[in-house]
Amino acid sequence: MTRRLKVLGMVLALIGLGFIVGGGVAYTKVQAGYDSLKALSAAQNVKLTYNASGQLADNKGSTKEATAIMALLTDDWKYPVVKSDLNPNDPVVNTASEYMYQMATVTYHTLTREQTVVLPEDVKADNGKVYKAGTYQFNPNGRYWTGYDRSNPIEAVAREQAWTGTAHGLVAELGVGTVTHSALQLGLAISAILAGVGGTILLAGLGLLWAVRAPKPVLLAAPVAEQIPEPVTV
């Protein structure tokens, strides 16, 4: 029975060690991913702007626009921003929350910037309405790509001017950055779980080996012969 328990303890210890090694390998892969993401972010050198108080702001130090952008991100998109990711001492965009804030910045300007639409000639819409040639000011008023009425020639042109290929490309690239950073965080959590499970199993295996170890022999002292005094002869 003792031998079987020893074998079981050794097997558990080996399994636990395997989990720990797996966690270590996963951790090194995650760190390599972090290093690559940071290198890419540093090369692009996209930075957020903060004021002297450490608040997100525009180039003039005003927080009004930054507040509206954050509201778009947290209220409209329901994104759980991690405040610690927004570090004024490290303004380079390289965390999930920073990527999402930058995406919200691009989107905010696309949704709110007024477009100047020029119709070089009269255009007759599908409904028969004629739009005269001229210059029109069109306010997107929060319209996304699918929110424009393409049957309206003014809106059709405004959509192309607002949602350019550059805007779509930036949103897509920033989305990839967000997913990459989130995936790396998940990988870090998995490596920690592997190490924790491995440590627990290893401890159980070593504990089992310790519990069934052979007891050390106890050396008993040799009995001392009692000396009986000789009777006194009178």
C-alpha positions as CSV (number, residue, x, y, z in Angstrom):
1,M,0.0,0.0,0.0
2,T,2.8,2.4,0.9
3,R,4.6,1.7,-2.4
4,R,1.4,2.5,-4.3
5,L,1.0,5.8,-2.5
6,K,4.6,6.7,-3.3
7,V,4.1,6.0,-7.0
8,L,0.9,8.1,-6.9
9,G,2.8,10.9,-5.2
10,M,5.5,10.8,-7.8
11,V,3.0,10.9,-10.6
12,L,1.2,13.8,-9.1
13,A,4.4,15.7,-8.7
14,L,5.4,15.1,-12.3
15,I,1.9,16.3,-13.5
16,G,2.2,19.4,-11.4
17,L,5.6,20.1,-12.7
18,G,4.3,19.7,-16.2
19,F,1.6,22.3,-15.5
20,I,4.2,24.7,-14.1
21,V,6.4,24.3,-17.2
22,G,3.4,24.9,-19.4
23,G,2.5,28.1,-17.5
24,G,6.1,29.3,-17.8
25,V,6.0,28.7,-21.6
26,A,2.7,30.5,-21.9
27,Y,4.1,33.4,-19.9
28,T,7.1,33.8,-22.1
29,K,4.9,33.8,-25.2
30,V,2.7,36.4,-23.7
31,Q,5.7,38.6,-22.8
32,A,7.0,38.3,-26.3
33,G,3.5,39.5,-27.6
34,Y,3.6,42.4,-25.2
35,D,7.1,43.4,-26.4
36,S,6.0,43.2,-30.0
37,L,2.8,45.3,-29.4
38,K,4.8,47.9,-27.5
39,A,7.4,48.1,-30.3
40,L,4.7,48.6,-32.9
41,S,3.0,51.2,-30.8
42,A,6.3,53.0,-30.3
43,A,7.1,52.9,-34.0
44,Q,3.7,54.4,-34.8
45,N,4.1,57.0,-32.0
46,V,0.4,57.6,-31.6
47,K,-0.1,59.5,-28.3
48,L,-3.1,60.6,-26.3
49,T,-3.1,64.2,-25.0
50,Y,-3.3,65.1,-21.4
51,N,-3.5,68.4,-19.6
52,A,-1.4,69.5,-16.7
53,S,-3.8,67.8,-14.3
54,G,-3.4,64.5,-16.0
55,Q,-6.8,64.6,-17.7
56,L,-7.5,63.7,-21.3
57,A,-7.7,66.9,-23.3
58,D,-7.3,68.5,-26.7
59,N,-4.1,70.3,-27.8
60,K,-5.3,73.4,-26.0
61,G,-5.8,71.7,-22.7
62,S,-9.6,71.7,-22.8
63,T,-11.4,68.5,-21.6
64,K,-14.8,69.2,-23.2
65,E,-14.1,67.2,-26.4
66,A,-12.4,64.4,-24.4
67,T,-15.4,64.1,-22.2
68,A,-17.7,63.7,-25.2
69,I,-15.3,61.1,-26.7
70,M,-15.2,59.2,-23.4
71,A,-19.0,59.3,-23.2
72,L,-19.2,57.8,-26.7
73,L,-16.9,55.0,-25.6
74,T,-18.5,54.2,-22.3
75,D,-22.1,55.2,-22.7
76,D,-22.8,54.4,-26.4
77,W,-20.4,51.6,-26.9
78,K,-20.6,50.2,-23.3
79,Y,-16.8,49.6,-23.3
80,P,-15.4,48.9,-19.8
81,V,-12.5,51.4,-19.7
82,V,-9.7,50.5,-17.4
83,K,-8.7,53.8,-15.9
84,S,-5.1,52.6,-15.0
85,D,-4.5,52.0,-18.7
86,L,-4.9,55.8,-19.4
87,N,-1.5,56.9,-18.0
88,P,-0.4,60.5,-18.6
89,N,3.2,59.4,-18.0
90,D,2.9,56.9,-20.8
91,P,0.7,58.6,-23.5
92,V,1.7,56.2,-26.3
93,V,-1.4,54.2,-27.4
94,N,-0.5,50.6,-26.4
95,T,-3.3,49.3,-24.1
96,A,-6.8,48.1,-24.9
97,S,-8.5,51.1,-23.3
98,E,-6.1,53.5,-25.1
99,Y,-6.7,51.8,-28.4
100,M,-10.5,52.0,-27.8
101,Y,-10.3,55.7,-26.8
102,Q,-8.3,56.5,-29.9
103,M,-10.9,54.6,-32.0
104,A,-13.6,56.6,-30.3
105,T,-11.7,59.8,-31.2
106,V,-11.6,59.0,-34.9
107,T,-15.3,57.9,-34.8
108,Y,-16.4,61.0,-32.9
109,H,-14.9,63.4,-35.4
110,T,-16.4,61.4,-38.3
111,L,-19.8,61.5,-36.6
112,T,-19.8,65.2,-35.8
113,R,-17.7,67.0,-38.5
114,E,-19.8,69.0,-40.9
115,Q,-19.3,68.2,-44.5
116,T,-19.3,70.6,-47.5
117,V,-21.1,68.9,-50.4
118,V,-20.8,70.3,-53.9
119,L,-23.2,69.2,-56.6
120,P,-21.8,70.3,-59.9
121,E,-25.1,69.8,-61.7
122,D,-28.7,69.2,-60.9
123,V,-29.4,65.7,-59.6
124,K,-32.8,64.0,-59.7
125,A,-33.3,61.5,-56.9
126,D,-35.2,58.2,-57.2
127,N,-38.3,59.8,-55.7
128,G,-38.3,62.4,-58.4
129,K,-37.0,65.3,-56.2
130,V,-34.5,67.5,-58.0
131,Y,-31.5,68.8,-56.1
132,K,-30.1,71.9,-57.6
133,A,-26.4,72.3,-58.4
134,G,-24.6,74.2,-55.6
135,T,-22.8,73.9,-52.3
136,Y,-24.5,72.4,-49.3
137,Q,-23.4,72.1,-45.6
138,F,-24.4,68.8,-44.2
139,N,-24.2,67.9,-40.5
140,P,-23.8,64.1,-40.0
141,N,-25.5,64.4,-36.6
142,G,-24.1,61.1,-35.3
143,R,-24.6,59.1,-38.5
144,Y,-22.6,55.9,-38.9
145,W,-21.8,54.4,-42.3
146,T,-25.2,52.7,-42.5
147,G,-27.2,55.8,-41.3
148,Y,-27.0,57.8,-44.5
149,D,-29.8,57.9,-47.0
150,R,-28.0,57.1,-50.3
151,S,-31.0,58.0,-52.3
152,N,-30.4,61.5,-51.3
153,P,-27.5,62.8,-53.4
154,I,-26.3,65.2,-50.7
155,E,-26.2,62.5,-48.1
156,A,-24.6,60.0,-50.5
157,V,-21.7,62.4,-51.2
158,A,-21.4,63.4,-47.5
159,R,-21.1,59.8,-46.5
160,E,-18.1,59.2,-48.8
161,Q,-16.5,62.4,-47.5
162,A,-17.1,61.6,-43.8
163,W,-16.5,57.8,-43.8
164,T,-13.4,57.7,-45.9
165,G,-11.2,54.7,-46.4
166,T,-8.7,56.2,-44.0
167,A,-11.4,56.4,-41.3
168,H,-12.4,52.8,-41.8
169,G,-8.8,51.7,-41.9
170,L,-7.9,53.5,-38.7
171,V,-11.0,52.1,-36.9
172,A,-10.0,48.6,-38.1
173,E,-6.4,48.9,-37.1
174,L,-7.2,50.2,-33.7
175,G,-9.7,47.4,-33.2
176,V,-6.9,44.9,-33.9
177,G,-4.8,46.6,-31.3
178,T,-7.6,46.3,-28.8
179,V,-8.2,42.7,-29.5
180,T,-4.4,41.9,-29.4
181,H,-3.9,43.5,-26.0
182,S,-7.1,41.8,-24.6
183,A,-5.9,38.5,-25.9
184,L,-2.5,39.0,-24.3
185,Q,-4.2,39.8,-21.0
186,L,-6.2,36.6,-21.3
187,G,-3.0,34.7,-22.1
188,L,-1.4,36.1,-19.0
189,A,-4.4,34.9,-16.9
190,I,-4.2,31.4,-18.4
191,S,-0.4,31.2,-17.6
192,A,-1.2,32.2,-14.0
193,I,-3.9,29.5,-13.8
194,L,-1.6,26.9,-15.2
195,A,1.1,27.7,-12.7
196,G,-1.4,27.8,-9.8
197,V,-2.9,24.4,-10.7
198,G,0.5,23.0,-11.3
199,G,1.8,24.2,-8.0
200,T,-1.2,22.8,-6.2
201,I,-0.8,19.3,-7.8
202,L,3.0,19.4,-7.2
203,L,2.4,20.2,-3.5
204,A,-0.1,17.4,-3.2
205,G,2.3,14.9,-4.8
206,L,5.2,16.0,-2.6
207,G,2.9,16.0,0.5
208,L,1.8,12.4,-0.3
209,L,5.5,11.3,-0.6
210,W,6.2,13.0,2.7
211,A,3.2,11.4,4.4
212,V,4.2,7.8,3.5
213,R,7.9,8.1,4.0
214,A,9.4,5.4,6.2
215,P,9.8,6.4,9.8
216,K,13.4,6.7,11.1
217,P,14.4,3.9,13.4
218,V,14.4,5.0,17.1
219,L,17.5,3.8,19.0
220,L,16.6,2.7,22.5
221,A,19.1,3.0,25.2
222,A,20.4,-0.3,26.6
223,P,18.9,-1.1,30.0
224,V,21.2,-0.4,32.9
225,A,21.6,-3.4,35.3
226,E,20.5,-2.6,38.8
227,Q,23.3,-3.3,41.2
228,I,22.0,-5.1,44.4
229,P,24.3,-4.4,47.4
230,E,25.8,-7.5,49.0
231,P,24.4,-8.3,52.5
232,V,26.7,-7.4,55.3
233,T,28.1,-10.4,57.2
234,V,28.3,-10.0,61.0
